[in-house]
């Protein structure tokens, strides 16, 4: 099993522990890697199963999407935007904003929506992961637009979340090699994760 860092530390490790406790004698190897390494490892058959929230368009790998959520605006507790029930791109004009690095697809999405809205947030930092962005939010540096699953599913002290009025969706998917059926253990693990993931107010099963 190979998993991206956010899903590993804040989601899959607890599921892995529960799965192994319920299936004594089972051995499972868990690796934590960036999405490009997940893809190359699946292609090389070094891994039986991957898990990511990134979009992957690559021949040789097959995505089994099982959860969907919409982008949200995360802000420090008591931020001026917390008075709003829904945040729009225009609301972020001149607001301190934590962006993602240009090499990430989410950066292009946000730049396009701000351009369409004619909005210009005040960018104060760039980072590579949702957790890093949320930690900067909690420190009071600014707001960010992020995938709420799984990090915000149970809330984070010091952070408030509001829906963002743009249809940007994130999909959580299992990653499998094309043309080869999942191993029995991979199939069991996928089913276990689907059945034991609790409902939350941000994501929904697909």
N, CA, C and O of each residue as an XYZ file, in Angstrom:
824
protein
N       0.850     -1.188      0.000
C       0.000      0.000      0.000
C       0.884      1.236      0.000
O       1.811      1.331      0.805
N       0.610      2.195     -0.902
C       1.358      3.445     -0.941
C       0.357      4.599     -0.929
O      -0.622      4.597     -1.674
N       0.620      5.578     -0.075
C      -0.360      6.624      0.209
C       0.339      7.984      0.243
O       1.497      8.092      0.647
N      -0.379      9.012     -0.187
C       0.167     10.365     -0.108
C       0.226     10.814      1.362
O      -0.526     10.300      2.190
N       1.118     11.776      1.696
C       1.348     12.124      3.100
C       0.103     12.548      3.874
O      -0.100     12.096      5.001
N      -0.735     13.410      3.289
C      -1.918     13.872      4.022
C      -2.846     12.717      4.363
O      -3.320     12.610      5.494
N      -3.104     11.859      3.397
C      -3.990     10.718      3.637
C      -3.353      9.711      4.582
O      -4.060      9.012      5.309
N      -2.038      9.629      4.580
C      -1.370      8.670      5.459
C      -1.519      9.075      6.917
O      -2.091      8.333      7.716
N      -1.012     10.239      7.263
C      -0.917     10.626      8.675
C      -2.257     11.004      9.291
O      -2.433     10.899     10.505
N      -3.190     11.437      8.478
C      -4.448     11.924      9.038
C      -5.648     11.062      8.667
O      -6.794     11.446      8.902
N      -5.378      9.897      8.089
C      -6.507      9.063      7.708
C      -6.172      7.575      7.677
O      -6.755      6.789      8.424
N      -5.230      7.186      6.810
C      -5.099      5.762      6.505
C      -4.379      4.977      7.597
O      -4.597      3.772      7.718
N      -3.534      5.615      8.389
C      -2.809      4.869      9.419
C      -3.776      4.255     10.422
O      -3.613      3.097     10.805
N      -4.769      5.005     10.849
C      -5.743      4.460     11.801
C      -6.553      3.339     11.169
O      -6.866      2.351     11.833
N      -6.900      3.483      9.879
C      -7.630      2.420      9.188
C      -6.768      1.174      9.037
O      -7.248      0.049      9.173
N      -5.487      1.393      8.753
C      -4.579      0.256      8.614
C      -4.474     -0.513      9.928
O      -4.525     -1.743      9.940
N      -4.327      0.211     11.023
C      -4.235     -0.439     12.334
C      -5.499     -1.240     12.638
O      -5.416     -2.372     13.115
N      -6.660     -0.663     12.367
C      -7.923     -1.356     12.629
C      -8.051     -2.597     11.744
O      -8.510     -3.647     12.195
N      -7.643     -2.466     10.488
C      -7.734     -3.596      9.559
C      -6.857     -4.755     10.019
O      -7.280     -5.911      9.980
N      -5.648     -4.452     10.452
C      -4.733     -5.507     10.882
C      -5.207     -6.163     12.184
O      -5.022     -7.364     12.380
N      -5.814     -5.378     13.063
C      -6.347     -5.943     14.298
C      -7.508     -6.897     14.020
O      -7.681     -7.907     14.702
N      -8.296     -6.554     13.005
C      -9.448     -7.395     12.656
C      -9.048     -8.599     11.800
O      -9.828     -9.536     11.630
N      -7.844     -8.565     11.271
C      -7.359     -9.656     10.426
C      -5.993    -10.124     10.919
O      -4.987     -9.930     10.237
N      -5.952    -10.741     12.106
C      -4.670    -11.170     12.665
C      -3.946    -12.139     11.732
O      -4.564    -12.995     11.098
N      -2.644    -11.987     11.665
C      -1.845    -12.815     10.763
C      -1.625    -12.196      9.409
O      -0.776    -12.654      8.645
N      -2.393    -11.138      9.092
C      -2.220    -10.438      7.825
C      -1.023     -9.499      7.913
O      -0.818     -8.834      8.928
N      -0.243     -9.451      6.855
C       0.883     -8.529      6.797
C       0.637     -7.508      5.696
O       0.255     -7.858      4.579
N       0.862     -6.247      6.027
C       0.625     -5.165      5.079
C       1.792     -4.191      5.160
O       2.183     -3.768      6.248
N       2.339     -3.843      4.018
C       3.436     -2.883      3.962
C       2.882     -1.529      3.547
O       2.242     -1.411      2.502
N       3.124     -0.511      4.357
C       2.617      0.835      4.103
C       3.782      1.759      3.768
O       4.708      1.916      4.564
N       3.730      2.368      2.587
C       4.726      3.353      2.186
C       4.021      4.697      2.022
O       2.836      4.747      1.692
N       4.751      5.774      2.252
C       4.199      7.127      2.151
C       5.030      7.892      1.132
O       6.226      8.107      1.330
N       4.384      8.306      0.030
C       5.105      8.918     -1.067
C       4.245      9.985     -1.743
O       3.025     10.020     -1.580
N       4.912     10.852     -2.505
C       4.202     11.824     -3.332
C       3.482     11.103     -4.470
O       3.794      9.956     -4.789
N       2.519     11.789     -5.072
C       1.677     11.139     -6.073
C       2.470     10.625     -7.267
O       2.142      9.565     -7.800
N       3.509     11.347     -7.706
C       4.269     10.858     -8.859
C       4.974      9.545     -8.545
O       5.121      8.697     -9.425
N       5.412      9.367     -7.294
C       6.042      8.110     -6.890
C       4.990      7.011     -6.770
O       5.254      5.854     -7.095
N       3.802      7.376     -6.305
C       2.710      6.411     -6.251
C       2.439      5.853     -7.647
O       2.321      4.641     -7.825
N       2.343      6.741     -8.629
C       2.054      6.320    -10.002
C       3.163      5.427    -10.546
O       2.889      4.360    -11.095
N       4.414      5.858    -10.396
C       5.515      5.063    -10.943
C       5.605      3.708    -10.245
O       5.926      2.703    -10.881
N       5.323      3.675     -8.938
C       5.367      2.409     -8.213
C       4.270      1.454     -8.622
O       4.490      0.245     -8.692
N       3.087      1.985     -8.895
C       1.985      1.148     -9.384
C       2.313      0.624    -10.783
O       2.068     -0.543    -11.089
N       2.870      1.498    -11.632
C       3.235      1.076    -12.990
C       4.298     -0.019    -12.977
O       4.261     -0.944    -13.788
N       5.245      0.096    -12.045
C       6.329     -0.893    -11.952
C       5.928     -2.133    -11.155
O       6.721     -3.059    -10.982
N       4.666     -2.136    -10.665
C       4.138     -3.247     -9.860
C       4.906     -3.433     -8.550
O       4.952     -4.531     -7.995
N       5.514     -2.334     -8.062
C       6.149     -2.382     -6.747
C       5.109     -2.276     -5.634
O       5.350     -2.692     -4.501
N       3.959     -1.716     -5.971
C       2.857     -1.585     -5.023
C       1.608     -2.253     -5.617
O       1.401     -2.254     -6.830
N       0.802     -2.807     -4.745
C      -0.465     -3.402     -5.179
C      -1.593     -2.380     -5.213
O      -2.551     -2.519     -5.974
N      -1.467     -1.344     -4.371
C      -2.584     -0.422     -4.184
C      -2.057      0.933     -3.741
O      -1.156      1.020     -2.907
N      -2.631      1.990     -4.309
C      -2.294      3.345     -3.894
C      -3.544      4.086     -3.457
O      -4.664      3.631     -3.685
N      -3.336      5.236     -2.826
C      -4.460      6.065     -2.392
C      -4.032      7.524     -2.518
O      -2.988      7.914     -1.995
N      -4.839      8.332     -3.214
C      -4.467      9.723     -3.451
C      -5.709     10.588     -3.614
O      -6.801     10.086     -3.881
N      -5.524     11.902     -3.450
C      -6.590     12.863     -3.749
C      -6.244     13.657     -5.000
O      -6.957     14.597     -5.350
N      -5.163     13.295     -5.675
C      -4.749     13.992     -6.888
C      -5.434     13.396     -8.116
O      -5.792     12.218     -8.138
N      -5.607     14.234     -9.132
C      -6.082     13.732    -10.421
C      -4.899     13.080    -11.142
O      -3.815     13.657    -11.229
N      -5.122     11.885    -11.649
C      -4.064     11.174    -12.372
C      -4.594     10.783    -13.738
O      -5.599     10.080    -13.842
N      -3.929     11.229    -14.773
C      -4.281     10.838    -16.140
C      -3.043     10.203    -16.754
O      -2.226     10.868    -17.389
N      -2.933      8.923    -16.552
C      -1.735      8.207    -16.997
C      -2.131      6.800    -17.406
O      -2.781      6.082    -16.645
N      -1.737      6.410    -18.607
C      -2.031      5.052    -19.044
C      -1.260      4.071    -18.166
O      -0.136      4.340    -17.741
N      -1.884      2.945    -17.909
C      -1.246      1.935    -17.072
C      -1.721      1.934    -15.645
O      -1.451      0.992    -14.899
N      -2.444      3.002    -15.242
C      -3.013      3.025    -13.895
C      -4.516      3.262    -13.991
O      -5.005      3.930    -14.902
N      -5.221      2.706    -13.040
C      -6.681      2.808    -13.005
C      -7.092      3.406    -11.664
O      -6.642      2.957    -10.610
N      -7.950      4.421    -11.713
C      -8.437      5.049    -10.488
C      -9.816      4.521    -10.139
O     -10.705      4.464    -10.989
N      -9.987      4.134     -8.878
C     -11.303      3.771     -8.352
C     -11.703      4.854     -7.349
O     -11.354      4.798     -6.170
N     -12.444      5.841     -7.855
C     -12.835      6.976     -7.018
C     -13.946      6.564     -6.063
O     -14.899      5.901     -6.470
N     -13.832      6.950     -4.802
C     -14.846      6.536     -3.834
C     -15.305      7.662     -2.899
O     -16.181      7.449     -2.060
N     -14.718      8.857     -3.040
C     -15.185      9.957     -2.201
C     -14.997     11.275     -2.948
O     -14.026     11.447     -3.685
N     -15.938     12.209     -2.751
C     -15.888     13.495     -3.420
C     -16.203     14.600     -2.428
O     -17.045     14.433     -1.546
N     -15.520     15.738     -2.579
C     -15.864     16.903     -1.765
C     -15.564     18.173     -2.550
O     -14.873     18.142     -3.569
N     -16.089     19.282     -2.064
C     -15.927     20.566     -2.755
C     -14.970     21.451     -1.971
O     -14.883     21.361     -0.746
N     -14.258     22.302     -2.687
C     -13.302     23.207     -2.066
C     -13.978     24.053     -0.983
O     -15.148     24.414     -1.107
N     -13.235     24.363      0.072
C     -13.728     25.222      1.145
C     -12.704     26.319      1.416
O     -11.549     26.230      1.000
N     -13.149     27.346      2.114
C     -12.266     28.421      2.556
C     -12.015     28.232      4.050
O     -12.949     28.271      4.851
N     -10.756     28.028      4.420
C     -10.372     27.864      5.827
C      -9.739     29.158      6.310
O      -8.941     29.769      5.599
N     -10.090     29.571      7.509
C      -9.640     30.864      8.042
C      -9.384     30.754      9.545
O      -9.914     29.855     10.198
N      -8.581     31.656     10.095
C      -8.379     31.633     11.544
C      -9.689     31.945     12.273
O     -10.517     32.702     11.768
N      -9.870     31.372     13.437
C     -11.059     31.644     14.241
C     -11.181     33.145     14.492
O     -10.222     33.799     14.902
N     -12.379     33.682     14.237
C     -12.622     35.104     14.448
C     -12.273     35.986     13.272
O     -12.401     37.207     13.365
N     -11.833     35.404     12.164
C     -11.505     36.179     10.965
C     -12.735     36.933     10.475
O     -13.863     36.488     10.685
N     -12.518     38.073      9.823
C     -13.641     38.891      9.344
C     -14.568     38.111      8.420
O     -15.777     38.340      8.430
N     -14.027     37.196      7.625
C     -14.863     36.425      6.697
C     -15.719     35.383      7.409
O     -16.620     34.807      6.799
N     -15.453     35.135      8.680
C     -16.261     34.152      9.411
C     -17.691     34.633      9.604
O     -18.565     33.840      9.955
N     -17.943     35.911      9.381
C     -19.307     36.435      9.480
C     -20.154     36.018      8.281
O     -21.379     36.133      8.313
N     -19.514     35.543      7.243
C     -20.234     35.134      6.040
C     -20.599     33.655      6.113
O     -19.852     32.853      6.674
N     -21.746     33.297      5.549
C     -22.132     31.885      5.493
C     -21.497     31.185      4.304
O     -21.257     29.978      4.347
N     -21.221     31.941      3.232
C     -20.543     31.428      2.038
C     -19.541     32.481      1.584
O     -19.858     33.670      1.542
N     -18.339     32.047      1.247
C     -17.302     32.960      0.775
C     -17.236     32.889     -0.745
O     -17.283     31.801     -1.319
N     -17.127     34.042     -1.399
C     -17.011     34.110     -2.851
C     -15.598     34.556     -3.233
O     -14.870     35.077     -2.388
N     -15.202     34.358     -4.493
C     -13.883     34.849     -4.916
C     -13.713     36.348     -4.673
O     -12.637     36.803     -4.285
N     -14.781     37.110     -4.902
C     -14.709     38.557     -4.707
C     -14.427     38.926     -3.251
O     -13.820     39.962     -2.977
N     -14.870     38.076     -2.314
C     -14.640     38.342     -0.895
C     -13.158     38.304     -0.528
O     -12.758     38.834      0.509
N     -12.348     37.675     -1.379
C     -10.921     37.526     -1.063
C     -10.065     38.659     -1.625
O      -8.838     38.614     -1.530
N     -10.697     39.666     -2.204
C      -9.957     40.825     -2.684
C      -9.159     41.448     -1.542
O      -9.732     41.834     -0.524
N      -7.837     41.547     -1.705
C      -6.919     42.159     -0.728
C      -6.854     41.417      0.604
O      -6.331     41.954      1.581
N      -7.372     40.207      0.659
C      -7.308     39.401      1.886
C      -6.015     38.581      1.893
O      -5.639     38.002      0.875
N      -5.337     38.534      3.046
C      -4.114     37.732      3.153
C      -4.430     36.278      2.801
O      -5.351     35.677      3.354
N      -3.646     35.726      1.868
C      -4.000     34.432      1.284
C      -2.788     33.516      1.232
O      -1.689     33.937      0.870
N      -3.004     32.255      1.601
C      -1.960     31.232      1.542
C      -2.238     30.364      0.321
O      -3.269     29.694      0.250
N      -1.322     30.379     -0.632
C      -1.500     29.670     -1.905
C      -0.688     28.377     -1.906
O       0.127     28.130     -1.017
N      -0.933     27.566     -2.924
C      -0.140     26.362     -3.137
C       0.909     26.635     -4.214
O       0.744     27.534     -5.039
N       1.969     25.863     -4.199
C       3.059     26.054     -5.148
C       2.577     25.899     -6.590
O       1.604     25.193     -6.856
N       3.259     26.560     -7.507
C       2.832     26.569     -8.901
C       2.870     25.189     -9.551
O       2.155     24.943    -10.522
N       3.695     24.291     -9.026
C       3.770     22.954     -9.633
C       2.538     22.107     -9.327
O       2.385     21.019     -9.882
N       1.661     22.592     -8.453
C       0.471     21.836     -8.078
C      -0.737     22.311     -8.877
O      -0.900     23.505     -9.129
N      -1.580     21.358     -9.270
C      -2.738     21.682    -10.087
C      -3.712     22.636     -9.424
O      -4.369     23.426    -10.102
N      -3.810     22.571     -8.100
C      -4.757     23.445     -7.396
C      -4.392     24.913     -7.556
O      -5.270     25.775     -7.505
N      -3.116     25.210     -7.747
C      -2.693     26.608     -7.924
C      -3.285     27.176     -9.208
O      -3.799     28.294     -9.214
N      -3.216     26.420    -10.286
C      -3.770     26.884    -11.557
C      -5.280     27.100    -11.448
O      -5.818     28.056    -12.007
N      -5.950     26.219    -10.736
C      -7.405     26.358    -10.563
C      -7.758     27.658     -9.859
O      -8.656     28.377    -10.298
N      -7.059     27.967     -8.770
C      -7.386     29.182     -8.017
C      -7.024     30.431     -8.807
O      -7.758     31.418     -8.763
N      -5.920     30.406     -9.519
C      -5.544     31.582    -10.312
C      -6.573     31.863    -11.396
O      -6.891     33.020    -11.672
N      -7.090     30.807    -12.009
C      -8.101     30.984    -13.045
C      -9.393     31.559    -12.479
O      -9.995     32.446    -13.084
N      -9.823     31.056    -11.317
C     -11.092     31.553    -10.767
C     -10.949     32.997    -10.283
O     -11.894     33.777    -10.395
N      -9.784     33.362     -9.747
C      -9.579     34.753     -9.335
C      -9.543     35.673    -10.555
O     -10.058     36.790    -10.511
N      -8.932     35.198    -11.641
C      -8.870     36.009    -12.859
C     -10.272     36.258    -13.412
O     -10.599     37.370    -13.827
N     -11.098     35.204    -13.413
C     -12.472     35.368    -13.908
C     -13.271     36.341    -13.053
O     -14.100     37.095    -13.563
N     -13.015     36.318    -11.745
C     -13.767     37.179    -10.833
C     -13.164     38.573    -10.717
O     -13.783     39.471    -10.148
N     -11.948     38.760    -11.258
C     -11.283     40.048    -11.117
C     -10.844     40.317     -9.697
O     -10.730     41.472     -9.284
N     -10.596     39.252     -8.941
C     -10.214     39.376     -7.529
C      -8.707     39.188     -7.383
O      -8.094     38.404     -8.107
N      -8.121     39.919     -6.434
C      -6.680     39.855     -6.221
C      -6.383     39.710     -4.732
O      -6.192     40.709     -4.039
N      -6.344     38.466     -4.231
C      -5.956     38.262     -2.831
C      -4.512     38.721     -2.608
O      -3.727     38.820     -3.551
N      -4.183     38.993     -1.367
C      -2.828     39.400     -1.005
C      -2.051     38.153     -0.589
O      -2.126     37.719      0.560
N      -1.312     37.587     -1.529
C      -0.603     36.336     -1.244
C       0.538     36.575     -0.261
O       1.411     37.412     -0.492
N       0.516     35.819      0.848
C       1.534     36.004      1.882
C       2.444     34.789      2.021
O       3.506     34.882      2.636
N       2.042     33.654      1.460
C       2.864     32.447      1.554
C       2.414     31.449      0.500
O       1.275     31.477      0.035
N       3.342     30.562      0.132
C       3.045     29.433     -0.743
C       3.550     28.168     -0.056
O       4.588     28.175      0.606
N       2.800     27.091     -0.225
C       3.232     25.839      0.386
C       2.799     24.663     -0.483
O       2.100     24.835     -1.482
N       3.230     23.460     -0.084
C       3.025     22.293     -0.945
C       1.932     21.359     -0.459
O       1.439     20.547     -1.242
N       1.535     21.443      0.804
C       0.571     20.478      1.329
C      -0.599     21.177      2.015
O      -0.484     22.311      2.479
N      -1.720     20.474      2.065
C      -2.893     21.011      2.760
C      -2.603     21.239      4.235
O      -3.026     22.243      4.809
N      -1.877     20.300      4.853
C      -1.602     20.431      6.283
C      -0.750     21.658      6.571
O      -0.998     22.370      7.544
N       0.249     21.910      5.737
C       1.091     23.088      5.929
C       0.272     24.367      5.770
O       0.427     25.313      6.542
N      -0.601     24.386      4.758
C      -1.446     25.567      4.557
C      -2.348     25.796      5.762
O      -2.511     26.930      6.211
N      -2.930     24.730      6.282
C      -3.831     24.873      7.426
C      -3.090     25.284      8.690
O      -3.638     26.020      9.512
N      -1.862     24.826      8.860
C      -1.073     25.252     10.017
C      -0.773     26.749      9.934
O      -0.787     27.445     10.949
N      -0.502     27.240      8.724
C      -0.270     28.676      8.559
C      -1.554     29.465      8.823
O      -1.515     30.561      9.383
N      -2.685     28.899      8.416
C      -3.973     29.523      8.726
C      -4.163     29.602     10.242
O      -4.545     30.645     10.772
N      -3.897     28.509     10.923
C      -4.088     28.467     12.375
C      -3.171     29.462     13.095
O      -3.504     29.959     14.170
N      -2.019     29.742     12.491
C      -1.102     30.735     13.062
C      -1.561     32.163     12.803
O      -0.927     33.116     13.254
N      -2.672     32.309     12.072
C      -3.225     33.636     11.838
C      -2.649     34.362     10.645
O      -2.834     35.572     10.511
N      -1.940     33.634      9.759
C      -1.272     34.291      8.642
C      -2.244     34.720      7.549
O      -1.996     35.705      6.854
N      -3.347     33.993      7.387
C      -4.306     34.325      6.339
C      -5.290     33.204      6.135
O      -5.443     32.339      6.998
N      -5.965     33.209      4.991
C      -6.949     32.185      4.654
C      -6.393     31.323      3.526
O      -5.420     31.703      2.874
N      -7.000     30.178      3.297
C      -6.614     29.332      2.180
C      -7.828     28.637      1.602
O      -8.856     28.515      2.268
N      -7.714     28.184      0.371
C      -8.731     27.350     -0.265
C      -8.177     25.945     -0.328
O      -7.071     25.731     -0.825
N      -8.940     24.980      0.175
C      -8.352     23.660      0.330
C      -9.375     22.544      0.205
O     -10.584     22.759      0.285
N      -8.850     21.355      0.007
C      -9.636     20.129      0.049
C      -9.906     19.799      1.522
O      -8.955     19.608      2.279
N     -11.168     19.727      1.949
C     -11.443     19.517      3.369
C     -11.302     18.080      3.854
O     -11.292     17.838      5.061
N     -11.193     17.122      2.935
C     -11.116     15.717      3.346
C      -9.696     15.208      3.200
O      -9.085     15.397      2.148
N      -9.152     14.566      4.229
C      -9.784     14.242      5.519
C      -9.449     15.209      6.636
O      -9.971     15.068      7.742
N      -8.580     16.205      6.377
C      -8.020     17.010      7.464
C      -9.066     17.756      8.278
O      -8.950     17.856      9.499
N     -10.089     18.282      7.607
C     -11.076     19.103      8.302
C     -12.335     18.333      8.680
O     -13.289     18.907      9.203
N     -12.331     17.032      8.413
C     -13.532     16.232      8.653
C     -13.982     16.299     10.108
O     -15.181     16.342     10.383
N     -13.040     16.309     11.035
C     -13.396     16.372     12.453
C     -13.032     17.710     13.078
O     -13.094     17.866     14.298
N     -12.654     18.678     12.247
C     -12.343     20.019     12.739
C     -10.922     20.148     13.247
O     -10.306     19.166     13.661
N     -10.403     21.374     13.213
C      -9.083     21.693     13.737
C      -9.230     22.922     14.616
O      -9.770     23.936     14.175
N      -8.757     22.846     15.854
C      -8.831     23.983     16.759
C      -8.162     25.205     16.145
O      -7.068     25.109     15.588
N      -8.817     26.339     16.247
C      -8.243     27.582     15.751
C      -8.567     27.884     14.307
O      -8.128     28.900     13.768
N      -9.340     27.001     13.668
C      -9.686     27.192     12.254
C     -11.196     27.123     12.075
O     -11.861     26.233     12.605
N     -11.722     28.076     11.322
C     -13.123     28.040     10.910
C     -13.186     27.758      9.415
O     -12.267     28.092      8.667
N     -14.271     27.146      8.999
C     -14.415     26.732      7.600
C     -15.738     27.263      7.060
O     -16.770     27.193      7.727
N     -15.689     27.790      5.853
C     -16.896     28.222      5.173
C     -16.924     27.639      3.769
O     -15.871     27.484      3.149
N     -18.107     27.311      3.252
C     -18.198     26.874      1.847
C     -17.672     27.973      0.935
O     -17.800     29.160      1.236
N     -17.081     27.566     -0.176
C     -16.570     28.525     -1.164
C     -17.435     28.407     -2.410
O     -17.684     27.306     -2.900
N     -17.891     29.547     -2.918
C     -18.911     29.569     -3.959
C     -18.329     29.338     -5.358
O     -18.576     30.113     -6.282
N     -17.563     28.273     -5.491
C     -17.016     27.862     -6.797
C     -17.018     26.341     -6.836
O     -16.663     25.687     -5.855
N     -17.421     25.780     -7.975
C     -17.545     24.318     -8.076
C     -16.203     23.679     -8.432
O     -16.008     23.206     -9.551
N     -15.287     23.671     -7.471
C     -14.033     22.926     -7.609
C     -14.152     21.692     -6.723
O     -14.373     21.805     -5.517
N     -14.004     20.509     -7.329
C     -14.197     19.267     -6.584
C     -12.890     18.487     -6.463
O     -12.018     18.540     -7.331
N     -12.794     17.773     -5.367
C     -11.655     16.890     -5.119
C     -12.180     15.466     -4.991
O     -13.248     15.226     -4.427
N     -11.410     14.532     -5.526
C     -11.814     13.136     -5.519
C     -10.732     12.292     -4.860
O      -9.556     12.386     -5.210
N     -11.137     11.477     -3.915
C     -10.219     10.541     -3.277
C     -10.362      9.197     -3.966
O     -11.466      8.665     -4.084
N      -9.241      8.647     -4.420
C      -9.290      7.446     -5.257
C      -8.248      6.417     -4.833
O      -7.159      6.757     -4.370
N      -8.612      5.165     -5.005
C      -7.632      4.090     -4.949
C      -6.948      4.023     -6.311
O      -7.579      4.254     -7.343
N      -5.674      3.710     -6.307
C      -4.898      3.627     -7.537
C      -4.458      2.178     -7.732
O      -3.843      1.578     -6.851
N      -4.782      1.629     -8.900
C      -4.473      0.230     -9.207
C      -3.813      0.130    -10.573
O      -4.019      0.998    -11.421
N      -3.028     -0.906    -10.798
C      -2.468     -1.103    -12.139
C      -3.560     -1.533    -13.116
O      -4.391     -2.382    -12.792
N      -3.553     -0.949    -14.300
C      -4.532     -1.341    -15.315
C      -4.224     -2.751    -15.816
O      -3.073     -3.185    -15.849
N      -5.290     -3.449    -16.204
C      -5.099     -4.749    -16.821
C      -4.718     -5.854    -15.877
O      -4.392     -6.959    -16.311
N      -4.754     -5.570    -14.568
C      -4.462     -6.611    -13.593
C      -5.464     -6.503    -12.457
O      -5.570     -5.437    -11.850
N      -6.198     -7.553    -12.145
C      -7.196     -7.453    -11.078
C      -6.522     -7.197     -9.737
O      -5.381     -7.610     -9.531
N      -7.217     -6.518     -8.817
C      -6.643     -6.283     -7.489
C      -6.363     -7.606     -6.777
O      -7.077     -8.589     -6.978
N      -5.339     -7.626     -5.959
C      -5.096     -8.804     -5.135
C      -6.253     -8.945     -4.141
O      -6.982     -7.985     -3.887
N      -6.413    -10.134     -3.589
C      -7.476    -10.344     -2.607
C      -7.318     -9.411     -1.415
O      -8.304     -8.879     -0.904
N      -6.075     -9.212     -0.969
C      -5.841     -8.336      0.178
C      -6.184     -6.891     -0.163
O      -6.768     -6.180      0.655
N      -5.825     -6.454     -1.368
C      -6.151     -5.088     -1.784
C      -7.663     -4.895     -1.840
O      -8.180     -3.862     -1.416
N      -8.364     -5.894     -2.367
C      -9.820     -5.816     -2.459
C     -10.446     -5.760     -1.061
O     -11.376     -4.988     -0.832
N      -9.949     -6.562     -0.142
C     -10.451     -6.556      1.232
C     -10.191     -5.207      1.909
O     -11.047     -4.678      2.618
N      -8.998     -4.665      1.677
C      -8.644     -3.406      2.321
C      -9.495     -2.257      1.781
O      -9.960     -1.421      2.556
N      -9.705     -2.204      0.474
C     -10.546     -1.152     -0.102
C     -11.957     -1.209      0.471
O     -12.535     -0.183      0.829
N     -12.499     -2.407      0.554
C     -13.845     -2.553      1.105
C     -13.878     -2.108      2.557
O     -14.818     -1.436      2.982
N     -12.863     -2.476      3.316
C     -12.808     -2.109      4.735
C     -12.766     -0.589      4.894
O     -13.485     -0.034      5.724
N     -11.934      0.081      4.108
C     -11.815      1.534      4.215
C     -13.137      2.213      3.875
O     -13.565      3.136      4.568
N     -13.778      1.754      2.813
C     -15.062      2.348      2.426
C     -16.107      2.195      3.521
O     -16.854      3.130      3.810
N     -16.158      1.007      4.131
C     -17.192      0.725      5.124
C     -16.926      1.410      6.465
O     -17.862      1.670      7.222
N     -15.670      1.701      6.763
C     -15.341      2.230      8.093
C     -15.042      3.725      8.098
O     -14.735      4.286      9.150
N     -15.125      4.377      6.945
C     -14.934      5.823      6.911
C     -16.227      6.504      7.337
O     -17.246      6.351      6.665
N     -16.209      7.252      8.440
C     -17.446      7.864      8.915
C     -17.927      8.986      8.002
O     -17.133      9.584      7.276
N     -19.193      9.265      8.039
C     -19.744     10.378      7.301
C     -19.226     11.696      7.894
O     -19.016     11.800      9.103
N     -19.028     12.676      7.052
C     -18.671     14.007      7.529
C     -19.421     15.035      6.692
O     -20.043     14.694      5.686
N     -19.358     16.290      7.112
C     -20.187     17.303      6.438
C     -19.559     17.847      5.164
O     -20.179     18.658      4.476
N     -18.353     17.424      4.837
C     -17.689     17.936      3.655
C     -17.627     16.976      2.481
O     -17.632     17.409      1.329
N     -17.569     15.680      2.753
C     -17.371     14.721      1.664
C     -18.557     13.779      1.567
O     -19.361     13.655      2.491
N     -18.640     13.113      0.411
C     -19.727     12.170      0.185
C     -19.198     10.975     -0.602
O     -18.269     11.117     -1.396
N     -19.781      9.808     -0.388
C     -19.351      8.634     -1.171
C     -19.679      8.827     -2.641
O     -20.648      9.504     -2.986
N     -18.870      8.231     -3.503
C     -19.112      8.288     -4.944
C     -19.548      6.910     -5.410
O     -19.809      6.712     -6.596
